[in-house]
Amino acid sequence: MDLQHWLNEALANHEKWTADYGTFTPHSSLQVDPTLFGSALAELQDRLRDNYPFFHPRYAGQMLKPPHPAAVVGYLSAMLINPNNHALDGGPATATMEREVVADLARMFGYTSQHLGHLTSSGTIANLEALFVARSLHPSKGIAYSSEAHYTHSRMCGVLNMEGHAVPADSRGRMDLDALEALLKTGKVGTVVVTPGTTALGAVEPVHEVRELTRRYDARVHVDGAYGGFFTLLAGTDLAPEPWNAIADCDSVVVDPHKHGLQPYGCGAVLFKDPEVGRFYLHDSPYTYFTSDELHLGEISLECSRAGAAAAGLWLTLRLLPLTRDGLGEVLAAGRRAAVRWASMIRESEELELYQEPELDIVTYFPRTDPRTLSAIDAASHRVMDTGMNAPEDPIFLSVARASKAAFEARHPGITADADGARVLRSVLMKPESEDYLDTLHARVLSLL
């Protein structure tokens, strides 16, 4: 895709639109010396080189990759206008786009047209809003989440002055349902957070089983799909459908388009099955909500100012890569296939050992060491990561995840537990190019052992 061509198109269209309103003289205070601009820009470009190559499949560290060119062009097109999607008069066009893309997301999860939702600046804020509503509905009850859930939930419980309950994880890194039921029996929990795709291991928690269990105890279910939510597109083809199909029956769901949705930071989203929860947001402003009697997005959001450009970037992307298995789904499927194949290569390797079978596109593994102890595995994993990312030639970028002694004992009982836990190597294959680059990546990891 010729990004330069489409960026030029966006700039030309912006100039045509602004010309419709007549010319004016820019204020002298905004003028800068072109030589100084060039010098400052050169310095900026030089400083930006101090980044890891998130765009390249040799980077398999964290959940980072560049936005799709369509997202860049869409975002820039709106950014030049700089709309604010808090109120309709702050961004009429992008507010409409936001409603359209949120409706697309709602359909992906199986929600009806009567849902309530909006974009946010991050998954953290989206989860905060979901827990805010949970507190409003059950002010005297707390939140349950897996010990493997994102730390957002414990932090936001603190912000909201709610009691958070970390439920132990099972041997696959998913919420232990027996432990959850024991907690639900106490009556202390009003909402359970379930994660279809944990950020450490990519473990898919059984949304359908959690939903069935919470019905017995009159508890709500919030789905934290910030990382894994878009894998709903693979349900029934590449992935077992039950956890993903059950999201439609859950009370709220969060998803981050700036992860698997190919968008720039920050673009999160929160959706509620029952639009009546909007009553908890309602407020008035003496100067904001005048141009339309329609519901302004700021009236159903804890955030105020939000970039309308984020809605434009997502809108344009979804026009080209719709929320279908053959559209955006194929982008995720490539990473999933890469993870499955790499797991197979690791199992056949004499130098590496698979820590846990990948469920989505995250692969966890560790070097085979002598002695086979947690301390040796920890040191070897860190050495591989550090050596790979600091190699002067042909670097590769991995990450590590800390696994507890109990988790190791459950997955690898033959390893001597001489420490409280150990770091294991963790690779996120969320770029579809990882599928074709996998042999090179695997060989490079082996060369570091």
N, C-alpha and C positions, 0 to 999 in steps of 0.2 A: 504494500500500500504506500503510495507516494505521499508521505506526510507533508512535505514541503508544498506540494501542489494544493492540497486541501487547506493548509494553513493560509496560503495566499488567497484562496477562494473566500475563506472566512474573513480575512482582513478587508478584501475588496467589498464584500457584502456589507460589512460594518460601515465602511466609508460611504457607501450608497445610502444606507439608512440615515446616518448622521447628517448627510447633505440635505435630506428632505426638510430639515428644520432650519436651514439657513446658516450662513457663515457667521463667525464671531472671532474676535481676537483673543487667543489664549493669554492669560494674565502673565505679566513679566516674572512674577515670583516663581512660576513653574518652569521657566526656561533654564536649561543647563548648557554648559559648554560641551559641544560634541566631542572635543578631544578628551575632556574629563570623563564624559560618559563612556567613551571607548576604553579608556584606561580602567575605569571601575568595572566595566563589563568583563574585560580581560581578566581582572583579578578574581571576579566572581567565578568565571569559568574555570580558572586555575584551582580555586578552592573547592569547587564541586568535584574535582577529580579525587578528592579525599573521601571517596565512597567505595563501597564494595560493588561489584558489577551485578546488580540485581537483575539486569536485563538478560544475563547470559546463563545458559543451563549449567555452567560450571559453578554457579552460585546455587547451592541447595541447602542453605542454612535456615533462615527464618521465612515467615510468610510474607515475602516481599517480591514484587515483580513490577515492571512498568505498566502503566495503563495502556489500553488499546488505543491506537491512533484515532479511532472514532471518538473515544472519550476525551482525548486531548483537544481535538478540533471542536467538539461540542462544548467542552468546558471553556476553551478560549473564546469561542463565539459569544457566549453569555458573559464571561468575565469582563470583556471589553465594555459591556453595559453595566456590569456589577449589580445585578438585581439582588434584593434581599427577600427571601421567601417567607419572612415572618408575617407580613401582611400583603394582601392582594395588590394594593397600590405600590408596594415595594418591588413587585415582580410578577405582573399579571401573566406573562407568557410562561415563565418558568414555574410559577405556582400550578398552572394547568398541567405542565409537563410532569411535575412532581406527583400530582394526583394520578396521572396516567401510569407512571412507572410503579407507583405503590399498588395500583390496581393489578398491574402485571405480576408483581411479587405475591400479592394476595391470592391470585388465581394459581400461581405455581404451588402454593402451600395448601390449596384446596379450600380457602376461605370464600365465603359468599360475597356478593356485592355490598352487603351491609356491614363490612368490616370498618375499622377505624385505624388509620396509620399515617405515618409521615417519615421522611428522611431525617437523619440526625447527622451530627458531625463525627460520630464514632459509634462503635459497638458498645463502648463503655456507657455513653450517654443513653443509648437505646435501652440497655439493660437497666440503667438507673430509672428510666421512665416506667419500664415494666414492673420493677419492684416498688416504685412509687404508687402505682395503681394497686399492686398487691397489698401494700400497707393500708391504702385507703379502703379497700374492701374488707380486710381483716386486721383492724388496727391493733388488736391484742395478741396477734399470732406472728410467728416468725417464718423464716425462709429456710428450706432445706435444699442443699446442693451437694454434689459429690465432692469428695476430697480431691478429685482430679479435675474439677470444674475450674474455669478461669478465675483468677484471684479477684476479678472485678466484683464478683458477688459478695465476697466477704467485705470488701472495701465499701461497696454501696450500702450494705446492711449497716455499716458503721455510720455512713453519711446520713442515712434515714433513721438512725437510732432504732433499728430493728434487731431482733435476735437472729443470728445466723447459725445454722446447724450443718456442720460438715459431715456427710454420711460416708462411711468407709467405702473404698472401692474393692471390687472383686479381683480375681486373678487376671482378668483381661483389661483392667483399668477402667471399668464401668461401675456405676453406682450399684452397691450391694442392695438388692431389693429386700432381703430379710431384715437388714439393718434399717432400711427406710421404713418398712412396715412397723417395726418396733418403735421408731420415732413417731410415726403418724398416730399410733395408739395412745400416745401421751396427750394428744390434742393440742400440742404446742405449735403445730405447723399449719399455716394457711395456704402456702404456695410451695410447690416443689419445682426446682429448676432442673431440667433434663437437657443433656448436651449430646446431640447427634454429631459427634466429631470433636473430641477433646483436642485442645491445642498442643498438648505435649505428645500424645501418642496417636491421635486421630481415631480414638476408640469411639464407636457409635453406641451410645446408651440406648436401651430398649424403650423408646418413647411409648410404644403401644402397651407395654407391660406396666410402665409407670402410670399411664393414663388409667388403665383398668384398676390399678391398686388405689389410686387417689380417690376414685369414685366411692370406694367403701368408707372413706373417712372425710368426705365432703371437703376435699382440698383441691385447689386449682393447680394447673400445670403451666409453667412458662418454659418455652423452648429457646435455649441459647444456641441458635444456629449461626452465630457470627462467623465462625470459620466454616462449618460444615453444611450450612443451610442450602446452598446451591446444588449440593449433591442429590437433592430431591429430584432433580432432572434425570438422574440415572436409576431411580427406583423402578424395579420391575424388569430392568434390562441388565444393567451392570451390577446392581445392588439388590439385595433382598428388600421387598417393598414395605414390609410391615412398619418399621420405625418411621419411615418418611410419610407414609399414608396417614399415620396417626396424628401427624402435626395438625391436620385439618380439624381435629377434635380437641385441640389444646386451646388454652385461653389467650395466649399471646406468644409471639415469636419474634426473634431478632435475627437479622442477617446483615452481613457487611458486604455491600457491593465493592468496597475498596480492597477486598481480598479476592474471592473467586469471581466477582462481577466485573473485573477488568477496569475498575475506576481508580482515579487518583484519590489520595487521602484528602479530606475525610468525607466518607460517605457511608453511613450506617442507615439502618431502617428498623423501625419497630411497628408491629401490627397487632391489633387486638381483635379477637373474634366478635366481641360484643361492643358495638359502637356506643352503647350507653355509658361506658367508662369515661367518655369525653367530659362528663359532668365534673370529674375531679380536676380537670384542667381549667375550667371556665373562669375567666376573669375579664375585666374591662380595662380600657386604656383611654385617657382623655383626648388623645390625638391620633390614634393609630387606625382604628377600624371604621373608616367612614366611607370608603369608595364603593363598598359592596355589602349587601345584606347576606351574602353567602358566608359560610364558615371560613374564617381565615385560618391558615395553617398555624399561626402563632397562638391561636385559641385552643389548640390541641397539642401543644408542645411545651415542655419545660424550658427549652432553649428559646431565646428571642431571635436575634439576628442569625441567619443561616444563609450560606451561599446558594443563590439560585443557580449558579453555574454547575453545582454538583448534580442538580436535577437535569440540566441540559446535557451534560456529559453522559449520564446514564440513559436518558431518553434516546439520544442518537445511537448509542451502542446497541440498545435493545431493538432498534429498528433494523439493524444489520445482523445481529446475533440474538434472535429471539429466545425466550425462555422455553426452549424445547430440547429434546434429546439430540436432535440433529443441528441445533443452533449452538447456544452457549454450552449445552450439555456435552458436545464433542470435545470442547476445550478441557473440561474436567475429566472426561473419559480418558484422554491421552495421558494425563498425570496419573490417573488410577491404574491404567495398564502398565505404565512405567514402574509404579510401586510394586505391583504384583510380580512383574518380571524380575525386578531387582531382588525381591525377597527370595525368589527361586534361585537366582544366581548366588546369593549369600548362603542359602542352605547347602548348595553344592560346593561351596568354598571350604578349603582347609584352613584358611587364615581368618575368616570372619564367622560370626555366629549371629543368627537373627534373635533379637531380644523379644519381639512380639510380631505376630502376623499383621501386616498393614490392612486396615479396613477401608481407608480412603487413599490419600496420596502422601502419607507420612511413613517413612521407613525408619525403624530403630534397630540398631545392631551394635556389636562390639567386637574388638579383636580377641581371637583365641590366645590366651596367655598361658605361660608356664612360670609360676604356678597359677592354677585356676582359682584365684581368690578375688574378692571384691576390690581389695586395694590395688591389685595388679591390673584389673580391668579398668578401674578408674584412671589410673596413671596412663595406661595405653590409649584409652579413648581421648583423653585430653591432649596427649602428645600428637595423635593423628590429626585432630582438629587444628591445633596450633601450628604444626609443621605445614599442613596443607594450605592454610590461609596466609602464611607468611613466606611461602616459597617465592624466591625471586623470579623463577620461571615456572610457567604452567601451574599457577595456584588453583586450588579448589576450596570452596567455602562450605563447610558443614557446621552443624551446631551440636550441642550435647544436651541431654536431659538427665536429671538426677533421678535414679531409681532407688527406692528404699530397700533395706535388707529384706523386709517381708515380701516385697514384690519379686525380688530375685529368687527368694526361696520358693515362691509359688510357681515361677516360670522355669527356673533353672536350679533344681534341687542339688545337682552335682557340684555346684560351685561353693567353695568354702567361704562362709560369711565372717570374714575377719575385720569387717568395718560396718558402720551403720547403713551404708549404701554405696553406690558407685555411679559415676557418670557413664552413660552410653551414648554412642553417636546417633544423631538424629538428622534425617534429611527430608526436606519438604520439596516434593516434585510437582509443584503447582504450575510451573511453566510447561505448556504442552511440548515445547522443544526438548524437554527432558527425555521424552520417549526415544528420540533418535540419538540423543547424546549419551544414553545410559551406558553403553559398552565402554566409552571413553572415561566416564565418571567412575565406573566400577574398577577399571584397570588403574586409574590414578589413585584410588583409595588403597588398592592392594600394594601399589608401589611405595606407600608411606609406612607400611607395616614392618 
